[in-house]
Amino acid sequence: MIPMVDLKRQYHNLKKEIDAAISDVLEQTRFILGPNVSALEEEVAAYHNLSYAVGVANGTDALLLALRACGIGDGDEVITTPFTFIATAEVIALLGATPVFVDICPDTFNINSCQIAERITAKTKAIVPVHLFGHPADMAPVVEIARKHNLKVIEDCAQAFGAKYNGKKVGTIGDVGCFSFFPSKNLAGYGDGGMVITNNKKIAEQVKMLRNHGSAKRYYHKVIGYNSRLDEIQAAIIRVKLKKIDQFNEARRQNAVYYCAAIKSKDIILPTTISDNEHVYHQFTIRAKNRDVLAGALQQKNIASAVYYPVPLHQQEVFLNLYNVSVKLPQSEKCAQEVLSLPMFPELSREEIRFIADVVNHAS
Ligand SMILES: *Cc1c(COP(=O)(O)O)cnc(C)c1O
């Protein structure tokens, strides 16, 4: 079986360092907001050349706390993409705001920045671009529109740690960047984890307060907050992997090169990288008209594949029920019918890629 991601292979390669890191935490017994969380925060801030990084419980909370720290709340509108994981829009709704979905560019699967301006109203407070599958969203127009209309930009970087747009790392272009360390992400722990990065001191302080029951000083509470701290054991594990993240991302890019050379079928649309971007291939996602046939053929040969995402968010039951509006976002709807993600992880071998590509070529 070739899985979508083989976490065991990576663990075995890093076993000595990871086991030592975990056992260190157990010996130190500082389990909540201990030295590994602070060290990881400093290391992630330094990696991005930003002043602040705040560890939180997961990527969803990173978005939730960042949006709240940006002042998003009741009655506000937040522009985002419908072609993403539910969490991106869920947090907007959780804060009493309304997600406003803008269609995507089918080549990158990211928000179509040309269509943002027409959706701005007096209630619009923020834009949440998602760097889906590891390809940066088209940030220059997003930032320009945001500046013009005085909107905050919160980047959903859950799938794109280390990706670059015009030489700038994602998460450093808008006001705030939000990361997830869910086990299958490019940079990950062995459980849930997340982080918010920013150069804005106020936002960083707010997120720090919100993650710890609304308190900056122990037992003194300023606002209603959350219990949303990054776990110390996860931080220790992620620190080991952070040292290798550029190497891991490079291996993913190399694997994408192998895939693109080996998949020859004319019926397949391969992923592309827009110039001046550095893709990190969280997913290697192709498009095919006969997508389901292809998935079946792969399964026959014991190769995993996955559909991210089968239903765009504007068509999800939850949002149809909540807002009772039906919009047509044709590119998102088309991509949802055609996308198929193939196995992708740094340790995937060239032989495995050739084998997968052969099955794809024969089935399409
Ligand atoms: C994984 C993911 C999230 C949520 O992260 P969790 O750590 O699972 O809460 C948010 N947005 C996107 C695009 C994701 O892929």
The ligand as an ORCA input file, in Angstrom:
! r2SCAN-3c Opt
* xyz 0 1
  C      -5.626     21.718      8.433
  C      -6.234     22.994      8.036
  C      -6.825     23.875      8.970
  C      -7.100     23.499     10.395
  O      -6.011     23.051     11.126
  P      -6.249     22.081     12.387
  O      -4.905     22.055     13.029
  O      -6.676     20.763     11.860
  O      -7.272     22.708     13.262
  C      -7.257     25.104      8.533
  N      -7.147     25.470      7.250
  C      -6.617     24.647      6.316
  C      -6.513     25.119      4.906
  C      -6.157     23.380      6.680
  O      -5.649     22.579      5.758
*
